[in-house]
């Protein structure tokens, strides 16, 4: 209990969270080495062990850790429950832990499996999940902890984690509570020191207090070597505290018997705390494989033995022992451990690689295969370090290039840009041929595809594609061409350089597969190539394509403005991506599906999709898609007249989009701001926002988004008397449209603008034509035209027809939830002599976006488990939501929920 002096407040807060046996939370305990984090955790465990089941894992030094080691340590006690979770998630666990072979599990399928296991176990007894030293946990385990940390609020599971305070938050804000453990104050420091070293002289006591600076571990350990300090250094106080503690541990380490020192060195080098493996390694090192060898280290409080595992009492002790060992001792230790675990196993090969002092071609080749198997298990981070070591061991320049290139690619795919940059830098030293220099260019694009480079960068990428094709590397050529096209769409929409890409694709029809050709054309020239893209997509059989390609085709359909086709592809992709656990691509698919739905007037499903997309994009570290999702939320809120919410979401989108030259996202955010202004009746401001889409120098300039916004621009122009200026904008924008057929959404926008911007004597005729033809399929645009035409007819005293149109407009706006527009229709109806009636709120409006999403899925007949799998929740979280949803809707069963969903307007029907 000595290390708990002065920690009452921290323990009280943790105890309060543990006392809630219904809800869960994630707590992060943060502080420097030795500050007492482990003591706080151990005391929390001691207090909770009678009421909660305890699961523990801990990070090891990156030099010794294996991928998935932390997750396996955590879940091993629960694996007997794996048969209770869905088979795809069982398979993810089996492959990840090397139990069976199979396709690499997606990281979020693995995370979902972990969440399922924990919640199933918690149904029997509440859980306390302890994860110490997050800074040393493998990335795969960290990703899982972040995932579950955000989803514990409806489960009796508490995640209690520790980390150093000298690095960014490893949980990425997933913890709802962060405890920063501060140094002890002077009084508590003196009390702790007196309790552990009552016989120190006043001078030595003062020196220890000064050096320890309130660090509890230092206050306990430094007195043990106070008399030895001058033998170590004349003045050790200049050293960092962790180094001073290592010196103190080193002095004690040197006093142990030789066999005990060897045993501790092996433990510091090992990737496991298994006592059996350690004793086997001792035996291969020529030391008796007996517990008696370890007793001096146990007695000296270096290690503790429990349940067949031997672990250091503190990570600093492990670090000190590791650094005290000579290079030759470490090499010998790794070889002994390799023999103990099996020299031909992946772990044994890694130990042999760490022991190797020179080049070893055969060992490098073995490491390449180890990396392949690591990728197959989903342990991509381990594959990166393994490939880097293989590159060090080989003397073959081609092999070295191959290992480094693959390591860099995998690192960038993991989001580890610093690691990818390091491997790319080494590869650059070997780039003495044209092909390797092109591979470096490809890595550079992976590293900074969001960075500025403008049209010059796009032209350079086109040149690299042609160069790659001349060298016979079609894969590399395709990569460069796709990167160039995507940059056109995101950062230089409408620039003439896009026609160069479209021409290349058209002139070389065999160079790209049909799906890839459609994607590149849609990104580069969405208007001019819309007919070709549509033709390709209608001929494709999606069951023959992987989920990522289906998503990308859905994005392509959105680019050309075929939002019905986009919704179909994106819905298919999203369902498959959910099942596969591919969260990063799922985030993109859900955001694009939200936009497709809102473009089609299906706002009630667009908003929960946009919110889910934002959540997934933030969780998977994709700011550009967070911006796009936020813009979608802003747009739906603006259409509904929720102006303050729209402004907040638009501001969030712009904070990301504008500095990163994301022209298309900035453009749709301008549309959202314009829609909010129109909802408030400020059509001048709405027109100002939308006209910026037409200005080349504006961050939101995009001719394509301007085309999809023509209906909004024309309506604002008519209301604020800017028709002539708008006609000029529209004529310039539509001058180069391809001949028919063009996508329905584009045709609708052009028809809408043509009607509203016509000479006054032709407006009514064109409004009727637009309602009869193109606009009828778009509920918001239809209702707005009905409002406009009805208003004109009322003023001309054609009351009967005006009333019919205005009633239709009111009902359309009410069905959509467009409050301000519905009120305008009511005002016009009152002016036409129709008594006003207020719109009653629908019961569905009482639900949050996620509750609405869950309710609709349940109404469609999906089980709790099926809903949970789609939304990356646990079945119990879904049940908890439904428990709160039923009273809000005034129902008690799923049958009633299904019946309620049948009464929804067609425009709000779900299509999951």
N, C-alpha and C positions, 0 to 999 in steps of 0.2 A: 504493500500500500504506500510505500515511501514516495514513489513517483507521482502519486495522486495529490500531493500537497498542493493546495491552491486551485484545484480543478473542479470544485463543487458546481460552479455555474454550468460548465460544459456537460457534466454528468447529469445535471438536473434537466437540461434541455433534451438530451438523448432519451432519458427515462420518460419524459412526457410523450415523446413520439412513440416509444415502445409500448406505452400504456394503452394506446388506441389499437384494439384488436380487430377492428373492422377495416380501417383504411391504412394504406401504406405510404411510404415516402422514401426519398433518397437523401441521405445526409453525407456531406463531404467534410471531413476533418482535415484541416490544412495547417501546415507549419513546417519549420525547418527541422533538420535531422536532430534527434535527441530531445525534442521539445516536450515529448510525453504523449504523442499520438497513440502509440501502441498500448501504453498503460491505460489510457482512456478507453480504448477499444476492448482490452481484456476485462476491465471492470464492467463495461456495459454487457459483455458476453456473460460474465459471472452472474450479473443480476438478472439477465434475461433467460438463462438456460433452463429455468424451471417452467417457464411459460411459452417459450418459443424454441423451435428447432433451429440449430445453428449450422450454417454452411459457411465455409471459409475458403478463401484463396488469397494468394499473395504474389506480388511481382518479384522477379529476380533481376539481377543485372542483365542488361541487354547482351552482354558477352556470353551469358550462359543460358538464357531463356530459349525455349522452343515455342513455336507458334501453337496456339490452342492449349498450351500447358496450363495456363491460368483457368481457362474455361473447363477443362477436363477435371482439374482439382476441385472446382466448385461443384460440378454436376455429378461427379462420380457417385456420391451417395444416393442420387435420385435416379440413376439410369434404369433401375428396376421398374420405374414408373413410365418408362418411355413408350410402352405399348398402349398407354392411354391417350397419346396425342396422335394427330393425323399422320398417316403413313409417309407423306412427303417430308414432313418435319422429322419423323423418326429417321428417315434415310439421310437427311442432312446431318444429323448427329452421328450416325454410324460412319459416314464418309469422313466427316471432319475429324473424328477421333481415330481414323485408320482402322476401324473394325471391319468395314467392307469397302470394296472398290466402287467407284461410280463417278458420275460427272461432278465437278467442283460445286459444292453448295453455295448458293448466293448468301452473302453475309447476313441479309435480313431474314432469310429463311431460317438460318441458324439462330438468329436472335429471337424469332418468333417461337421456335422450338424451345428455347431456354425459358421464355416467358410462360409458355404452356406448362412446362415441367414445374416451374416454381409455383404457379397458381394452383396446379393440381395438388402439389404437396401441401400448400398453405391451406387448402380446404380441410385437411386433416388436422393440422396444427400450424399456427402462425409461424412465420419464418423470420429469422435475422440473418441476412446475407452480408458477410464481412469480406471486404476486398481491401487489402493493405498494399501500400506502395504502388499506387496506380501508375506512377511515372515509370515503373519497371515492368508493368504488365505488357504482354504481347498485344499488338494492335487489334487482332481479332477479338480477344476477350474484352478489350476496352470498348470496341464498337458495340458488343452485346450489352455491356453494362450501361452504356449511354442509352441504348434502345429501351431496356427494361426500366431504367431510372425514370423515364418520362411516362411510364404506364403503370405505376404502382398505386395510384390514388384510390382505386376501387378494390384493392386486394390487401390482405393482412401480411404484407411483406415489407420489411424495412431493409433498405440497402444502406450499410454503414461503411464508408470508404475513407481511406487516408491518402494523402499525397503531399509532396514537398511544396513549399510556397514559392519556389524560384523558377516555376515553369507555368505556361498557360494551363487553364483548367482542363484536365484530361477528360472530364465528363461533358464538356461543352455546354455548361449551364443546365444539365439534366437534373442536378441535385436541387431540390426545393429549399434546402437549408445548408448553408456553408458556415462551419465553425472555424474561425481563425484562432489557433491556439497561440497565445502570447507568452513571452518569457515571464517567469515568476517575478513578483515584486521583491524588494529587498528583504522584507520580513519573512515571506515564505521561503526564499532562498536560504536564509540563515537557519530556519527551522529544519529544512530538508538536510542541509549539510550537517547540522548538529546530530540529526538522527542516524546518519550513516557513518560519520567520522567524528565522534565526540572528543577524541584525544588530540586533534590537530592543534598546533600552537596558534596563537593569535595571528602571527605573521603569515603562516601558511594558510590559515583560514581566510585571511583577507585576500591573499593572492589567488586562491581557488575561486572565491566569490567574484573577483574582478575578471578573471579569465573566463569563467563559466557564463557570466552575464545573464543569469536567470535561466540557463538551459538545464533542465533537470538531469538529463543523462550525464552531462559534464559534471554536475555537482556530485553525482554518485560515483563516477568512474575516475575523475582526476585525482581525488585523494588517495586512491589505491596506488598511484605511481608518482605521488608528489615528491617522494624522496629520490626518484630516479630521473627527474626531469633534467637535471644538469648533465647527466650522462648522455641524454638524447640530444640536447641542444643547449647552448649557453643561454638562450632566451627564446623559448618556444612561443611566446605570446604573439609574435608577428605572424604565425601561421593561422589560416582560417580555422574556425572551431572544429569543423569536421576533420581537418588534418591533425589538429591537436589530439582529438579523440583517437584517431588512427594510431598516432604515436603512442598514446596511452595503452591501447589494445596491443600494439606491437610489443611493447615492453613486457606485458603479461604473457603474450604468446611465446616469447623467447624463453620463458621460464618453464614451459611445458616440456615433457619428455619428447624425444624425437618422433616416436611412433604416433603420439597424439597430434604433433604438429603436421605430420604427413596426412593423418586422417582428416584434420581440419582443412588442409589444402585441397584434398580430394572433394570434400563437401563444398568448398567455395567454387570449385570448377564444375561441379555436377549440375545437370539440368533437372534433377529430381532430389527430393528429400528422403528417398527410400533407404531405410537402414540396410535392407538386404543387399541392394546394389552397392552400397558403400562398403560393406564388409567383403563382398566379392572382389571389389577393386583393391581393397587392402591386401587380400590374399594374392592377387596377381602382381602386386607390388612387393611381395616378399615379406609382408608383415602379418602376424597372426590375425586371422579374421575373427576376432573375439571382442565382446563388449568391454572387456577389461582395458583394452587399448584406449577406449573413449572416456573412461572414468575421470582421468585428470582434467579433461576439457569440460566435462559436465560439472565437476566439483568447482572449477574456476569460473563457472557461470558464462562460459562462451556459448554453449549449446544446451538445448533441452530435448529430451527424448520423450516421445508420446505416440502411442498407437502405431509402432513400427516406423515412425518417421523421426529423423534427426534434423533439427533446424537451428540456425544461429539465433541467439536471443535478440540481436539487433543487426540490421543490414550493414551498419558501419563496421561491425565486427567481420562480416563476410568480406567487405571491401578491403579492410585492413589486411586480412589473411591473404587475399588474392594478390595484393600488391607487394606483400612481403616475400612471396615466393619468387624465386629466380626464374628466368625464362626456361631454363633446362628443367627445373622442378615442375613447372606448369606443363611442359610438353610431356614429361614422364607421367604426370597425373592424368592427362587426357588419354594417353595410350592405355593406361591401366583401366580407366573408365570405359574405353572402347572395348577392351577385352571383356569387361564385366557385363556390358549390355549387349555384346555381340558385334564384332567388327564389321559385319556385312549389313547390319541394320542401318536405317537412316540415322539414328542417334549415334551409332558407332562410327559411321562414316564422318559425321560432323565432328566428333571428338578427334578422329584421326586427322581431319583437315586442320583443326586448331593446333594439333601437335606438329604438323609438318613445318619444317624449317626452310626448305628449298622448293624448287619446282617439282611437280609430280603430275605428269600428263594423265596417268591412269586414274589418280585420285580426282583430278579435275573433271574427268569424264564421269566418274561416279557421282560427283556433286551435281553435275548437270542433270543426271537422272533423279537425284534426290529432289532437285528443284521442280522437275516435272511432277513428281509425286506430291510435292507440297502444294503446287497449283491445283492438282487434282483433288486434294482435300479441302481446297479453299484457303489454304495457309499461304497467301500470296506474299505477305510480308517476309515470312521465313524464306520463301523462294528468292526474294531480292537479295538478302544477305548471303544466301548460299551461292547464288550466281556470281556475286562480287568476289567471294572467296575462290571460286573456280577460276575466275579471270586472273587472280593473283598467282595461282598455282601453275597455269599453263604457260608454255613458251611460244605456242603457236599464235601468231598474230591474228589470223582469221578466227580462230576459236575465241581468243580474247575479245575481239570485236563483237562476236556473236553473243558471248555471255554478258558483256557490258550493255549492248543494245537492249537485250531482253530485260536485264535488270532495270534499266532506265525506264523502259516502257511500262513495266509492272509498277514501278514506283510512282510514275505519273498517274497511272490508273487508280492507284490507292490514294491519290491526293498528297503524296509525300514529295512535294516539289523540290525540297532541299536535297533529298536523297537522289532523286532523278537528275538534278542539276550536277551533283557530284560525279555520278557515273557518266553523264554526258561529257563532262569536262575531261575525264580520263580518256574517253573514246575519241575526243577531239585530237588528243596527242597522237593517235594512231591513224588519223584520217589522211592517209597519203594516196588515196585513190578516189575517183569520182563517185563511185557508188556509196562509199562510206560517208563522204561529205553530204550526199543526199539524205542518207539515213539520219545524219545529225540535223539536217533541216527539218526532217519529219519530227524528230524529238523536240526541236525548238518550237514547232507549231503546237505540239502537245503541251509544252511548258507554258506558252503565253498566247494561246488562241484568243484570250480576252483582251490582250494588249492592243494598243493602237498600232497602226501601220498603214492604214488607209488603203487607197487604191494601189499604191506602189507595192504593198505587200501582196495584194491579190494578184497583181500581174506577175510578181516573182513566183508565186505558188503555181500559176499556170505554166510558167517557164520550167519549173521543176518537174511538173507532170510530163511535159513533152520530153524533157531530158531523161526521165526515168523510163519512159516508153522506148526511147532509142536504145537504152541499156538492157531492155528486155524484162524489166521488173514492172509488170502490169499492176501488181498489188500496190506498189509504191506510187505509181502514176495515179491510180484511183484515189489513194489517200490524199494526195496533193490537190486533185481536182475537187474532191468533196470539201476539203478545207477552204479552198478558194470560193466555192459556191456558197458555203455557209456564211463566210465573211460578207459576201455580197448581200445576203438576206439580212443579216443582223446589223451590219455596220455601214453598208454602202448601197442601200436599196435604190434601184433605178439608175445606177451609174452605168455608162456605156460599156465598161469592162465586162459586165455580165454577158453581153452579147458574144464576146469572145469565147466564154465558157460554153454557152449554148451552141455556138457554131462547132466547137470541138466535139461536143457530144453528138451533134447531128451528123457531122462528117465522118465520125468513126463509130458507127452503130454497133460494131462487134466489140468495141473496147470495154463496154460496161454491160453488166446484166440489165435486164429490163427494170427490176426494182431500183437499182442504183441509178440508171439513166433518168427515171422519173424523178427521183429525189434531187439529183443535181440540177435538172432542168427547172424544177419547181423553186429551188433556192435561188437560182441565178436569174431566171426570166419567168416569173410566175404568171404574168399576163400573156406574154407572147407565146408561151409554151403550154398554156392551160389545156388546149385541145389535145395535144400530144400526151401530156401527163394523164389526163382523164382516160384516154384510150388505153394507155398501158395499164392503168390501175384497174379498169373494169375487166381486163383480160387475165388478171392475176388470180391465183387460187391461194388464199391466205393460209390455208392449212399446210401448204408446201413451204411456208416461210417461217423463219424464227420470229420470236416476239419483238425483238429490237427492230428488225426490218419492218414489221407490221406497224410499229409505233412511228418509225421514221416516214413511212408512206402516209400515215395519218397526218403527220406534220406537213408533208408535201401537199396533201389535199387542202389543208388549211391555208397554205401559202397561196394557192391558186384561187381561193375563195369558194371552194366546193365544200361547204360546211356539213352537208348531209353525208357526203362520202367520208369526210374527215371523222365525223362522229362515229360512223360505222367501224372504220379501221381502228380508231383510238379506243373504242369500247372493247373491241376484240383484244387489242394489245394490252389494255389495262387489266383485263381479267387474267390473261396469261402471265403477265408480269407479276401480278399479286401471287399467283400460284407458285411461281418460280422464286419469289422473294427478291426480285431485282429492283430494289428500292430506288436507286438513282434514276434509272430510266422510267420507272413508274411515276416518279415525281413529275417528269417532263410530260408523260402521256396524260396524267390527270390534269395538269395545268392547261394543256392544249385542248383537252376534252371540255374543260370548263368554258374556254373561249368559244368552242364550236357550239356548245349548248346555248350560251348567252346570245351568240349571233343568230341563233334560230328561235330565240324567244323563250327558251326553257330555263327561266331564271331560277326556279325553285331547286333545280338540280345543279345549275351552274354554280351557285354560291357555295354549297357544301363541297363541291369538287374543287373550287378555287381555294377554299380554306384548307382542305386536305392537301392540295398541291403545295401550298405555302409551307405547311407543317413538314411535309416530306422533303421539300427542297432545303429547308433550313436544317433539318436533321441530317441530310446527306451532303451538306456543304456545297450547295449550288446557288450562289447568290443571283446569277442571271435568271434562274427559273423562279426564285423567290420574288424577284422584281416582276416577272411576267404574271405570276399568280396574284401578287398584290394589286397589279393593274386590273386584273379580272375582278377581284373583290371590289375595287373602286368603281368599276363599271356597273356591276350589278347594284351596288348601293346607290349609285347615282341614278340609275333607271328607276329605282324604287323611291327616289326622293330623300334618301338618308344622306343628307349632304355632308354632315360632319364626319360620318364614317367614311364616306367617299374621299373626302379631303385627306384624312389620315392615311388611308391606304395608298392614295396617289402620291403623297409625299414620300412614303416608304419606297415605293417603286422608283421614283425619280432620284432618290438618294443613291440608288445602285445604278440605274440605267444611264443617267446623264454623264457622270464621271467616266464610265466605262464605254462610252460611245455606242450604246445599244439603241440605235435609232428606232427600230421597230417598237421596242418596249416603251421608249419615250413617246412615240407617236400614239400608241393606244392609251397611254396615260393622259395625253392631251385630249383624246376623245372622252375619257372618263370625266375629266375636269369640265369639258364643254357640256356634257350631259347633265352634270350636277348644276351648272349655271343655268341651263335651260329649265331644269326642274324648278328652280327658284324664279324663273321668268326673266332672267338677265340674258337675253339673246345676243346682245352686243358682246358681252364677255364670251359667250359660247362661240360666236363667230370668230372672235380674236384667237381663241385657243385652236380652233380647227384650221384657220388660215395658216397657222404656223406649220402645219404638216406640208404645206406647199412651198415653204421658203427653204431653199437649199442650205442656207447657213444655220438654220435652227437645229438644235440637238434632236428634235422630234420630226425632222423632215423625212417623209417616206411617201413616195407616190402610190405605193400599193395600199398602205393603210389609209391614205387620203381617198382612194377609190372606194374602200369599204365604208368610209364615213361620209360619202356624198349626201346620203339622205339627211343626216344631221346638219351638214353644212347648208344645204338648200333650205331646210326648215328655218334655221337660225337667220339666214339671209333674208327670207321673206318677212320674218317678224321684226327685223331691225333695219329694213329698207336698204339692204346692200346687194340687191339683185344684180345690178349691172356688173359690179366688181366680181361677183361670184360667177356670173356667166363666163367671164374671161378666164377665171381659174379653172372652171370645169372644161371649157373648150381646149385649153392647153393640156389638161390632164388626160382627156379622152381622145386627143387627136390621133394617137397611134394605137388605139385599141385594135386587136385582131378582128377579122370578120367572124360572124356567127359560126359555130355556137360558142358562147362564152358562159362561164359559170353563172348559176341562177342568182347568187347573191350580188354579183357584179351587175347583172342585167337589171335586178331590182333597184340598185342604187342609181344606175344611169336613168332608168325610167322615172324614178322618184324625182331626181334633180331636173329632168326634162319637164316634168309636170309643174313643179313649184317655181321654176325659173322662167316659165313661158310668159309671153305677153299676157296682160291681165284678161283680155277677152278670150284667151285660149286655155286659161288655167283649169276651169271647171271641166271642160271636155277631156283634158289630159289627166286630171285627177280621176275621173271615172274610168278612163282606159287603164290607168295604173292599177286601180282597185280590181278591175276585171281580170288583169293579166298577171303581172309580176308580183305586185306587192301583197296579194292576197295570202301568200304563204308565210308572211312575216308578221306575226301578231302585233308587235309594237308599232311597226311602220304602218300596218293596216289601220290600227286604231287612231294613229295620229293623222292619217289622211282623212279618215272619217270625221274626226274632230274638225279639221280644217275645212273640208267641204261642207259639213253641216253648219258650221259657223257662217260661211259665206251665204249659204242658202237662207239661213235665218235672217240675215241682214237684208236679203232681197225678198223677204216675206213669203218664201216658199216653205211654210212652216211644217207641213205634213212630212215631206221628204227629209227636211232638216231634223225633225224629231227622231225619225228612224235611224238616221246616220249617227246622231248624237247619243241615242240609247245604245247603239252597237259599240260606239267608242267607249262609253262609260263601262259597259259590261266587259269589253276587252281589257281596258286598263285595270278594272277591279280584279279580273282573273289573273292578270300578271302581277298585281301588287304594286302598280305604278300610281301611288297615292296622289301626288300633285297633278298628274295628268287626268286622273279620274275626277278630281275636284274641278278642274277646268271644264270637263265635259258636263258636270252637274250645273256649273254656273251658266253654261250655254243653254242647258235644258230648262233651267228656271227662266232664263230670258225668253225661251220659246214657249213658256206657259206650262211647263211640266213641273209639278210639285217636286221639291228636292227630297231626297232621302239619303241619309248618311250610310256609308259603307260599313258594314259590321266586320270586325276583325275575324279572320278565319281561325279555327282552332289550331291549324298548322302553324300559324304565325307565333304561337306561344313556345315553339320548339327552337332550340339552338340549331345551328347548321349541322352539327354532327348528330344531334338527336333526330333531326329531320331525315338525314341520310340513313340512319339505322332503322327508323320507323318505316321508311319506304322499302328498304330491303326486306324487313320482316313481313310487310304487307304482301310482298311478291312471293312469299313462301320460303324464304331462306331461313335455315336454322341459325341458332346463336353461333354455333361453331363455324358455319359457312360465312356468316357476316364477319366474325372475328378474323377469319383467314383473309378476307378481302381488305379489311381495314387495319390490319396489323394490330389488333387488340386481342385480349384473351376472351374466351366465351363468357367468363364471369363478369368482365367489364361490360359486355353487350347486355347481359342479363340485368346488370345494375342500371344501365341506361333505360332499358325497357320498363323497369320497375318505376322509374320516375316519369317516363313518357305516358304510360297508360292513364294516370290521374289527370295529367295536363289535358289529354284528349277526351277525358270523361268516359273511358272504356275500361274493360277488365279482361279482354281476351284478344288473341291474334285474329280470330274470326271477325270481330268488330273492326279491328284495324284494317283488314283487307276490304271490308265493306266501305269504310271511310275513304280508302284510297280510290275506289271506283267513282267517287263523286268529284274527284279533282278535275279541273279543266284540262283539256287535252294538251295545252301548251306546257303544263307543269308535270306531265306524266314522266315517271322515271324510266330509264332504259338501260339499266346496268347489265 
